Amino acid sequence: MIRKLFWYKTCPFCNQGRLFLYKNLNLNKLYFHCEECERGYYDSEKINIENSFLTLIEEFEAIAATDNDIKEHKLDGLQLNFVYE
């Protein structure tokens, strides 16, 4: 099954990975997840090193955000990129 994965910009922590948009199922909240350093960011307006968290030590289930998730959480104003996987 091919999935559409949304990403926003390059991670400010590692300056290498793309920040993919995921949904934290425990909190029903979207967050940006770096594909390289595994850092996460909850607030699109405060994506910086100080507001990051290491997703590997957090305990929650997550799935890739969908078009509907993005609309529901009012992030459809962001200029998101996407890839198919």
C-alpha positions in Angstrom: 0.0 0.0 0.0 1.4 3.4 -1.0 1.2 6.1 1.7 1.4 9.9 1.2 3.8 11.3 3.8 3.8 15.0 4.6 6.9 16.9 5.6 7.5 20.5 6.5 11.1 21.6 6.5 14.6 20.5 7.5 15.2 19.8 11.2 17.0 22.6 13.1 18.6 20.1 15.5 20.5 18.0 13.0 20.2 20.2 9.8 19.8 17.0 7.8 16.5 15.2 8.2 13.1 16.3 7.0 10.4 16.9 9.6 7.6 14.5 8.7 4.1 15.1 10.2 2.8 12.4 12.5 -0.1 11.9 14.8 0.5 11.1 18.5 -2.4 8.7 19.1 -2.2 9.0 22.9 -2.7 12.7 22.8 -4.6 13.0 19.5 -2.1 15.7 18.6 0.1 16.2 15.5 3.8 16.6 15.7 6.8 17.0 13.4 9.2 14.0 13.5 12.8 14.2 12.2 13.7 11.2 10.0 17.4 11.5 10.9 17.9 12.4 14.6 14.4 11.3 15.9 13.6 14.7 17.4 10.0 15.9 17.6 8.3 19.2 17.7 4.7 19.9 18.5 4.3 23.6 17.6 4.9 24.6 13.9 5.6 28.2 15.0 8.3 27.1 17.5 10.4 24.6 15.7 13.7 25.1 17.3 16.3 23.2 19.3 14.9 24.4 22.6 11.4 23.1 21.9 12.4 19.7 20.6 12.0 16.3 22.4 13.6 13.0 21.7 10.9 10.7 20.3 12.8 7.6 21.2 12.3 8.1 24.9 8.7 9.1 24.8 6.1 6.3 25.1 3.3 6.8 22.6 1.9 5.3 19.5 2.1 7.3 16.3 1.0 7.1 12.7 1.6 9.3 9.7 -0.7 12.3 9.5 -3.4 12.2 6.8 -5.0 15.0 4.8 -8.0 14.9 7.2 -5.7 15.1 10.3 -4.0 18.2 8.8 -7.4 19.9 8.2 -8.8 18.8 11.6 -5.8 20.2 13.5 -5.8 23.4 11.4 -2.4 22.9 9.9 -3.6 23.1 6.3 -2.2 26.7 6.0 1.3 25.4 6.2 3.3 24.8 3.0 3.7 21.1 3.3 5.7 18.9 0.9 4.9 15.3 0.4 6.4 12.0 -0.8 4.8 8.7 -1.6 6.1 5.6 0.2 
